[in-house]
Amino acid sequence: MKKISLLILLILSLSACQKEFIDKNEVTEKAAYDTPEAYQGIVLGMTKIFTTSTLKYIVKGPGLTAKELGRANTYVSTTQLSNGGKGITDDNPTVNGIWSGLHRSRGIAEKILSHIDKVTFVNADEGVAYKAYAKFFKGLTIGYMAQYWEKVTLDNDADNKAQFVDRLDGYQTAIDYLNEAEHDFANNANATALINGLISYNFSVIDVIHVLKARYYMELGQYQDAYDEANAVDLTTKSEWDYDGGAIKNPVYAQILDPGASLNYLPLDQLGLLSAHTLDTGDNRVDFYLDNAVVMQDIDCSFDLHNPIGFWATASSPIPVYLPGEVMLLKAEAKARLNGAANLAEAVTLINDVRTKTPGNDPFGVGASLGPWTGNATSQQDVLDEIYKNYAAELYMEGLRFPIHRRFFPNYLDNVDWNQVDRCSLERVNNFYPYPDSERANNPNCPPNPEF
C-alpha cells in the first residue's frame, strides 16, 4: 500500500485479540475509532489484512482446488486441498485463513461504520471517504466468502452467533453495500480522490466497484446487469494492491520465491489447463505468468512445476485488483448467456478482443497474442467453453478459477466416485469449502459442511 501508518499495528493487534491488558500509555480500541487522526491507519490496516494475510490463502487454496497449482511437498494441509473431495478437514489452515482474514477485515469495516458518524473530521471529505470505503470493503469481503462457501455470514457477531444465509443472498448483500459505496463516492469527487491516492499508486475505487458488481451479478444470473456493470469500467485504468518489498511483501513471492520460504506449492505447467481446455499453441499468457524452467514435478501427478513470474516476481510486485481481460470476458459471458444470434456474435467479438490482445496494448502487459477464434460461433456451449478457457488463462492465480469453473460447470463433480477417480484428470476437486473448526465450535448456527 502507498502509505503506511503505525496505527496499522494497533488495529491489527486489537482485531486479533479478545483480551485487553490495561496500559495507560496505550490507546484503547474505542479511542482509536473515536479519533479522526486514526482513520487513515485503520483503513490501511483493514486493507493490509486482506492484501497480505488473506490474499496469500486466496491464491493458494482455490489455486490448488482448481488445479492452477501443484504440490511441492507432502504437507497435510496442501495435500487435502490438492486431493479435494471429502478430504478437506475443518482445521485446514488455508481454508481457515481465508475465512478468518475476511472476517477480520469485515470486522474493522463494521467498526468504522458504527463509529464514524460520531467523529468530527477537520476535512469533512475524509469522513465520507472512510465511510464509503468501509461499505466497499464490507461488500468485497462478503463477496469473497460467497465465492468459496455454500452459506455465508453477513455480519460479524461478538457473541459468536452470526446467522448464515445462502451464498446467493450473500452476493446480493455485497452488491447492496457496493451500491451504497458507489453512491457516496460518485457524489464526492474529493472523497474518491482521497481513497484512490491513499490505497495504492494505481487505484480507481469506482472501477473496482463496477467489476465486483459485475462478478456478483453474473453469479446471480442477472446477465444484463453484469454486462452493464462491466461496460462501465474504464479499461485504460489500473487498480493494484501495492507492496513495499520490506515489511509488506507480495504474498505469493513471500511464499515461493523469498529466500528461506517454506515451499509447499508451485504453478502447474501450461497454467494447469491440461485436459479439456488445453491452451492454443503460442498463447503468450503462459510466458507472462510462468518461468520456462521446470523446478520440479508435482508430487501427485508428475506434472511439471514452474516458478511464477508476472505479478509475483519480486517482493514489491503489485497485484492487480482486476484485469481488463476479465472485464471483456464478463461482457462476453453475459452476452453468451443471454443467447440469441446478435448476443452470441457480440460475445465472439469480445472473445477475439481478448485472444488478439497483445502485451503492448494491455495496461498490465497480459496478452495472448493469438489469432481470432475459429470455433462454432453459433453454438452457445462452444462459445461459453472458449470464454472459460480464456478466463482461466487471463486470471491465473487470482483466486477466481475455482468459482468461475463451478459457475460454468455446476454439475462437474456430481457423478465422481471419490474412491476410484484419478484426481489428476479433474479440473476442480471441490464445490465448496468446509466451515472452519473455530466457527463450528463457537457458533451454534454453523451449517453442516457441504458434501464436497
C-alpha positions in Angstrom: 0.0 0.0 0.0 1.1 3.5 -0.7 1.0 5.0 2.7 1.5 3.1 6.0 0.7 4.3 9.5 2.0 3.0 12.8 -1.7 2.8 13.7 -2.0 -0.2 11.5 -0.1 -2.2 14.1 -2.6 -1.1 16.7 -5.6 -2.0 14.7 -4.2 -5.4 13.7 -3.4 -6.3 17.3 -6.7 -5.1 18.6 -8.6 -7.0 15.9 -6.7 -10.2 16.6 -7.0 -10.3 20.4 -10.0 -10.6 22.6 -8.2 -9.9 25.9 -7.2 -6.4 26.7 -4.3 -5.7 29.0 -4.6 -2.3 30.6 -1.8 0.1 29.9 -2.4 3.8 30.5 0.2 4.6 27.8 -1.7 2.6 25.1 -4.6 3.9 23.0 -7.8 1.8 23.5 -9.6 0.4 20.5 -12.6 2.6 21.2 -10.4 5.7 21.5 -8.9 4.8 18.1 -12.2 4.6 16.4 -13.3 7.9 18.1 -10.1 9.7 16.9 -10.3 11.3 13.4 -6.5 11.1 13.0 -6.6 7.3 13.5 -8.8 6.6 10.5 -6.0 6.6 7.9 -4.3 3.9 9.8 -7.5 2.0 10.5 -8.4 1.9 6.8 -4.9 0.9 5.7 -4.8 -1.8 8.5 -8.1 -3.2 7.2 -6.7 -3.3 3.7 -3.4 -4.8 4.7 -5.1 -7.8 6.3 -6.7 -8.6 3.0 -3.8 -7.8 0.7 -1.2 -9.8 2.6 -2.5 -12.4 5.0 -5.9 -13.2 3.3 -4.7 -12.9 -0.3 -1.9 -15.4 0.2 -4.5 -18.0 1.2 -6.9 -16.9 -1.6 -4.2 -17.7 -4.2 -3.1 -20.9 -2.6 -6.3 -22.7 -1.6 -8.5 -22.0 -4.7 -5.4 -22.4 -6.8 -4.9 -26.0 -5.6 -8.7 -26.7 -5.7 -8.9 -25.6 -9.4 -5.6 -27.2 -10.5 -3.7 -24.0 -11.1 -1.1 -25.1 -8.6 0.6 -28.4 -7.8 2.1 -29.8 -4.6 5.8 -29.2 -3.9 5.8 -31.2 -0.6 3.8 -33.6 1.5 2.2 -31.1 3.9 -1.1 -32.4 5.0 -3.0 -29.1 4.5 -1.7 -28.8 0.9 -2.5 -32.5 0.2 -6.1 -32.0 1.4 -6.6 -29.1 -1.0 -5.0 -30.8 -3.9 -6.9 -34.1 -3.4 -10.2 -32.3 -2.5 -13.4 -34.4 -2.3 -14.3 -35.2 1.2 -10.8 -34.9 2.4 -10.5 -31.3 3.5 -10.8 -31.2 7.3 -12.3 -28.4 9.3 -8.9 -27.4 10.7 -7.3 -26.9 7.3 -5.1 -23.7 7.8 -5.5 -22.3 4.3 -9.3 -22.6 4.4 -9.4 -21.2 7.9 -7.0 -18.4 6.8 -9.4 -17.2 4.1 -12.4 -17.3 6.5 -10.7 -15.6 9.4 -9.0 -13.0 7.3 -12.2 -11.9 5.6 -13.9 -11.8 8.9 -11.1 -9.7 10.4 -11.2 -7.1 7.6 -15.0 -7.1 7.7 -15.0 -6.6 11.4 -12.9 -3.4 11.0 -15.2 -2.2 8.3 -18.2 -2.7 10.6 -16.5 -0.8 13.4 -15.8 2.1 11.1 -19.5 2.2 10.1 -20.6 2.0 13.7 -18.3 4.8 15.0 -17.6 7.2 12.2 -20.8 9.2 12.3 -19.9 10.4 15.8 -16.4 11.6 14.7 -15.8 15.1 13.5 -13.2 15.5 10.8 -11.5 18.8 10.0 -11.9 17.9 6.4 -15.4 16.5 6.0 -14.5 14.7 2.8 -12.4 12.4 4.9 -15.4 11.1 6.8 -17.2 10.5 3.6 -14.2 8.7 2.1 -13.6 6.4 5.0 -17.2 5.5 5.5 -17.7 4.8 1.8 -14.6 2.7 1.7 -15.8 0.7 4.7 -19.0 -0.1 2.8 -16.9 -1.1 -0.2 -14.8 -3.4 1.9 -17.8 -5.0 3.6 -19.2 -5.8 0.2 -15.8 -7.1 -1.0 -15.4 -9.4 2.0 -18.9 -10.9 1.8 -18.5 -11.4 -2.0 -15.2 -13.3 -1.5 -16.9 -15.5 1.2 -19.7 -16.3 -1.3 -17.1 -17.5 -3.8 -15.8 -20.3 -1.6 -18.6 -21.2 0.8 -22.1 -22.6 0.3 -23.5 -20.4 3.1 -22.1 -17.2 4.5 -22.5 -14.7 7.3 -23.4 -11.1 6.6 -22.2 -9.6 9.8 -19.7 -10.4 12.5 -21.2 -11.2 15.9 -19.4 -10.5 19.2 -21.3 -13.4 20.8 -20.4 -15.9 18.1 -24.0 -16.3 17.0 -23.8 -14.9 13.5 -26.6 -16.1 11.2 -25.8 -17.9 7.9 -27.6 -17.3 4.6 -27.3 -18.8 1.2 -24.3 -17.6 -0.8 -26.6 -16.0 -3.4 -28.1 -13.9 -0.7 -24.5 -13.0 0.3 -23.8 -11.8 -3.3 -26.9 -9.6 -3.2 -26.0 -8.1 0.1 -22.5 -7.5 -1.2 -24.0 -5.7 -4.2 -26.1 -3.6 -1.8 -23.1 -2.4 0.1 -21.2 -1.7 -3.1 -24.1 0.3 -4.4 -24.1 2.4 -1.3 -20.3 2.9 -1.6 -20.6 3.9 -5.3 -23.3 6.4 -4.5 -21.2 8.0 -1.8 -18.1 8.2 -4.0 -20.0 9.4 -7.0 -21.3 12.3 -5.1 -18.0 13.4 -3.6 -15.1 13.6 -6.0 -12.7 14.7 -3.3 -13.5 11.6 -1.2 -12.9 9.4 -4.2 -9.6 11.0 -4.9 -8.6 10.7 -1.3 -9.2 6.9 -1.2 -7.6 6.4 -4.6 -4.5 8.2 -3.5 -4.3 6.5 -0.1 -4.7 2.9 -1.1 -2.3 2.5 -4.0 -0.2 4.2 -6.6 -2.8 2.9 -9.0 -6.3 2.6 -7.8 -9.8 3.5 -9.1 -12.3 2.6 -6.5 -15.3 3.3 -8.8 -14.0 0.9 -11.4 -13.3 -1.8 -8.8 -16.8 -1.5 -7.6 -18.2 -1.9 -11.1 -16.0 -5.1 -11.6 -17.1 -6.6 -8.3 -20.7 -6.0 -9.0 -20.3 -7.5 -12.5 -18.8 -10.6 -10.9 -21.6 -10.9 -8.4 -24.4 -10.2 -10.8 -23.0 -13.0 -13.0 -23.2 -15.4 -10.1 -26.8 -14.3 -9.5 -27.7 -15.0 -13.2 -28.5 -11.3 -13.7 -26.7 -11.1 -17.0 -27.8 -7.8 -18.3 -26.8 -6.2 -15.0 -23.4 -7.9 -15.1 -22.9 -6.6 -18.7 -23.9 -3.1 -17.7 -21.5 -3.0 -14.8 -18.6 -4.4 -16.8 -19.4 -2.0 -19.6 -19.0 0.9 -17.1 -15.4 0.0 -16.3 -12.6 2.2 -17.8 -10.3 -0.4 -19.3 -7.4 2.1 -19.5 -7.1 2.5 -15.7 -5.1 0.2 -13.4 -6.2 -0.8 -9.9 -3.5 -2.6 -7.9 -2.6 -3.8 -4.4 0.8 -2.3 -3.6 3.7 -3.8 -1.6 6.8 -2.1 -0.3 9.0 -5.2 -0.6 10.1 -4.9 3.1 7.6 -5.3 5.9 4.8 -5.6 3.4 5.8 -8.2 0.8 3.9 -9.5 -2.2 2.3 -12.6 -0.5 2.9 -15.1 -3.4 6.6 -14.0 -3.7 6.9 -14.4 0.1 5.6 -18.0 -0.1 7.5 -19.2 -3.1 10.5 -17.1 -4.2 11.6 -15.4 -1.0 14.9 -16.9 0.3 14.0 -19.3 3.1 10.4 -19.7 2.1 8.8 -22.9 3.2 7.8 -24.0 -0.3 4.6 -26.1 -0.5 3.1 -25.2 -3.9 4.2 -24.1 -7.4 2.4 -23.2 -10.6 1.4 -26.1 -12.9 2.7 -26.3 -16.4 0.5 -24.6 -19.1 -1.3 -22.8 -16.3 -2.9 -26.0 -15.2 -5.0 -26.3 -18.4 -4.0 -29.8 -19.3 -7.2 -31.6 -20.2 -10.5 -30.5 -21.7 -9.4 -26.8 -22.0 -5.9 -27.0 -23.4 -4.4 -23.7 -24.4 -3.7 -22.8 -28.0 -0.1 -23.2 -29.1 1.8 -20.0 -28.7 -0.5 -18.4 -26.0 1.7 -15.6 -24.7 0.0 -15.7 -21.3 2.0 -18.8 -20.4 5.2 -16.9 -20.8 3.8 -14.0 -18.9 2.9 -16.0 -15.8 5.4 -18.8 -15.8 9.2 -19.1 -15.8 10.2 -21.5 -18.6 12.5 -23.6 -16.4 11.0 -26.7 -14.7 11.6 -26.5 -11.0 10.3 -30.0 -10.1 7.4 -32.3 -10.7 4.1 -32.2 -8.9 4.1 -34.9 -6.1 0.6 -36.2 -7.1 0.5 -36.2 -10.9 4.1 -35.7 -12.1 3.1 -32.5 -14.0 5.9 -30.0 -14.5 6.0 -27.2 -11.9 7.5 -23.7 -12.5 8.3 -20.6 -10.6 5.8 -17.8 -11.0 6.7 -14.5 -12.7 4.1 -12.0 -13.8 2.6 -10.3 -10.8 4.7 -12.3 -8.3 8.3 -11.9 -9.5 9.6 -9.7 -6.7 8.8 -8.7 -3.1 7.4 -5.4 -4.3 5.4 -6.5 -7.3 1.9 -5.0 -7.3 -1.0 -7.4 -7.7 -4.0 -6.3 -9.9 -7.4 -6.0 -8.2 -8.9 -7.0 -11.6 -7.6 -7.3 -15.1 -9.1 -5.6 -18.3 -9.3 -9.1 -19.8 -11.7 -10.2 -17.1 -13.9 -7.2 -17.8 -14.1 -8.1 -21.5 -14.8 -11.8 -20.6 -17.6 -10.8 -18.2 -19.2 -8.9 -21.0 -18.7 -11.8 -23.4 -20.2 -14.3 -20.9 -23.2 -12.1 -20.2 -24.0 -11.8 -23.9 -23.4 -15.6 -24.4 -25.7 -16.5 -21.6 -28.4 -14.1 -22.8 -28.2 -16.1 -26.1 -29.7 -15.0 -29.4 -27.7 -14.6 -32.6 -26.8 -11.0 -32.1 -25.7 -11.6 -28.5 -23.5 -14.6 -29.5 -21.9 -12.6 -32.2 -21.0 -9.8 -29.7 -19.7 -12.5 -27.3 -17.4 -13.8 -30.1 -16.2 -10.3 -30.9 -15.3 -9.8 -27.2 -13.5 -13.2 -27.1 -11.5 -12.2 -30.1 -10.6 -8.9 -28.4 -9.1 -11.0 -25.6 -7.4 -13.5 -27.8 -5.8 -11.0 -30.1 -4.8 -8.6 -27.3 -1.0 -8.2 -27.1 1.1 -7.3 -24.1 1.7 -3.9 -25.6 -2.0 -2.9 -25.6 -2.9 -4.2 -22.1 -2.3 -1.9 -19.1 -0.8 -4.8 -17.2 1.1 -6.4 -20.1 -1.2 -9.5 -20.2 -1.8 -10.6 -23.8 -2.4 -13.9 -25.5 -1.3 -12.6 -28.9 -3.4 -15.2 -30.7 -5.5 -15.1 -33.8 -9.3 -14.9 -33.8 -11.2 -17.9 -32.5 -12.1 -20.4 -35.2 -14.8 -22.4 -33.3 -18.5 -22.7 -33.9 -19.8 -19.1 -33.3 -23.4 -20.2 -33.5 -23.1 -22.7 -30.6 -23.7 -21.2 -27.2 -21.9 -24.1 -25.5 -18.8 -23.8 -27.7 -18.7 -20.0 -27.1 -19.0 -20.5 -23.3 -16.2 -23.1 -23.4 -13.9 -20.7 -25.1 -14.8 -17.9 -22.6 -14.0 -20.3 -19.7 -10.6 -21.2 -21.2 -9.7 -17.5 -21.6 -10.9 -16.7 -18.0 -8.6 -19.5 -16.8 -5.6 -18.2 -18.7 -6.2 -14.5 -18.2 -6.9 -14.6 -14.5 -4.2 -17.1 -13.5 -3.6 -17.3 -9.7 -6.2 -14.6 -8.9 -8.3 -17.0 -6.8 -11.1 -16.8 -9.4 -10.8 -20.0 -11.4 -12.5 -22.0 -8.6 -15.8 -20.0 -8.6 -15.7 -19.5 -12.3 -15.3 -23.2 -13.1 -18.2 -24.0 -10.7 -20.3 -21.4 -12.5 -19.6 -22.8 -15.9 -19.7 -26.5 -14.9 -22.0 -26.7 -11.8 -22.6 -30.5 -12.2 -18.9 -31.3 -12.8 -18.5 -33.4 -9.7 -22.0 -34.9 -9.4 -21.0 -38.4 -10.5 -17.5 -38.6 -9.3 -16.6 -41.8 -7.4 -14.0 -40.4 -4.9 -12.7 -43.8 -4.2 -11.8 -44.5 -7.8 -11.4 -41.2 -9.6 -8.0 -40.2 -11.0 -7.7 -36.8 -9.4 -5.0 -35.8 -11.9 -7.8 -35.8 -14.6 -10.0 -33.4 -12.6 -10.1 -29.6 -13.4 -11.7 -28.9 -10.0 -11.8 -31.1 -6.9 -14.4 -29.4 -4.7 -17.7 -27.5 -5.0 -17.3 -25.5 -1.7 -15.1 -25.4 1.4 -16.0 -26.8 4.8 -16.6 -24.3 7.6 -13.6 -23.8 10.0 -13.5 -25.7 13.2 -13.3 -22.5 15.2 -16.7 -21.4 13.7 -18.3 -24.8 14.3 -17.0 -24.9 17.9 -18.2 -21.4 18.8 -21.2 -20.6 16.6 -24.4 -22.8 17.1 -25.7 -21.5 13.8 -22.9 -23.0 11.7 -24.4 -25.1 8.9 -23.4 -28.7 8.1 -20.4 -29.0 5.8 -21.0 -29.4 2.1 -20.8 -32.9 0.7 -17.5 -32.0 -1.0 
